[in-house]
Amino acid sequence: MIKSILSAEEAHRELENGFDYALIYKLSSVELLSGYEITAPDNEVTEARFFDEKRELRFFDYNGEKRWALIEDEGNEITEEKEEKFKENTLEIKEYISFDEDGQAFTEAVRLWGVK
């Protein structure tokens, strides 16, 4: 797994490459979008998660600062897959498992990767 903090310009380039889905948290609603409907967040958006099978680009507020973070698969991670209902859909979730210095497993990151 590769985790990166991106500038707004880098994030917009990633959005131009396309994502399959977006989970958008707005002041007035939460929306699940697919493909062609996905655009950069506007002023009403408080958090956004753009995702596909290989990566997730997350937009969020961090102490008043707008941030973008990207999580990408490397292919050799230890993961656990889960599902969570969202309205009439099921979100597919991937948890990346790591180990601390004592050998204890912990969840290092969580990202969305699909919709059923």
N, C-alpha and C positions, 0 to 999 in steps of 0.2 A: 504494500500500500504506500502510495506517495501522497503526502499532505502538503499543500501549498497555500500561502496567503497571496492573493493576487491584487494588483491595482485595478481600478475600475476599467481602464483601457484594456488590460489583459483579459478581464472577465468578459467584456463585451466581445472580444475576439473569440473567446470560447463559445459564447452564445451564438455567434455567427456560424460556427461549425455545426451547430444543431444539437438538440437533445430530444429524446423521445417524449419526456413528460416534464411537467412542472407542478409543484404543490405551492400555491401562492397564499400567504396569510396577509389579508388586508384588514384595515380598520373595521370594515363592515362585513367581511365574509372570508371564507376559506374556499379556494377553488383548486380543482385538479384539472390541468390542461394537457393536451397532447399535441405533438408535432408542430404544425404550421401556426398554431395559436400562440406560441411561446415568444414573448418579447421581454426586453429589459424592464425591471420594476419601475413603477411610477411612485409619486409621493404618498399614495394611500397604502403602499405595500410596507409591511413591517418585517417580513421575512419571506424568503423564496428559496425553494430547493428545486433546481433543474437537474434531471437525472436520466440515465440510461443504464444498460447492463454493465458498462465499464467505468463510469465516473459519476460524480455528483458535484455540481457547482452550487454553493450556498451563499445567499445574500442575507446579512443580518446586521443588527445594531449592536455595537460593543461599546458600552458606556458613552452613548451619544455619537459615536463614530460609525459610519456605514462601512462594512467590510465584506469582502468576498473570499471564500475559501474553496479549494478544489481538492477532492479526494479521488484518486485514480487507482484502479487495480494494477498490480504488477503480475499477478497470475500465480504466485507461490505463497499467498497468505493463508493463514488458518482463519476460517470464517465460520460463522453460524448464521443460517438463514432463518428468518421468521416472517410471519405475515400479520398484518393488522387491518381490520376493516375500516374503510373510509367511505361513508355513504353507501352507494351500491357497488363499490369497487373493493378490491383487496390490494393493499400496498405490500410489496415485497421488500423486505429489509435485510441488509447484510451487516453483521457485527464482526469487526476485525478483532481477533483474539491475539494478545501478546502475553509475555511472561515477564515477571519482575525478577530481581536478583535472587530471590528465594525460590524461584520456580513456580510461583503462584500465578495462575491464569487471571487475566483481567481484560475487559473490553476496552480497547484503545480508541476505537472510532465506530460510529454507526452511520450508515447511509442508506438512502432509498435506491432501489435498482430496477424495479419493475412494477407493473400494475396488472392485476387479473380482473 
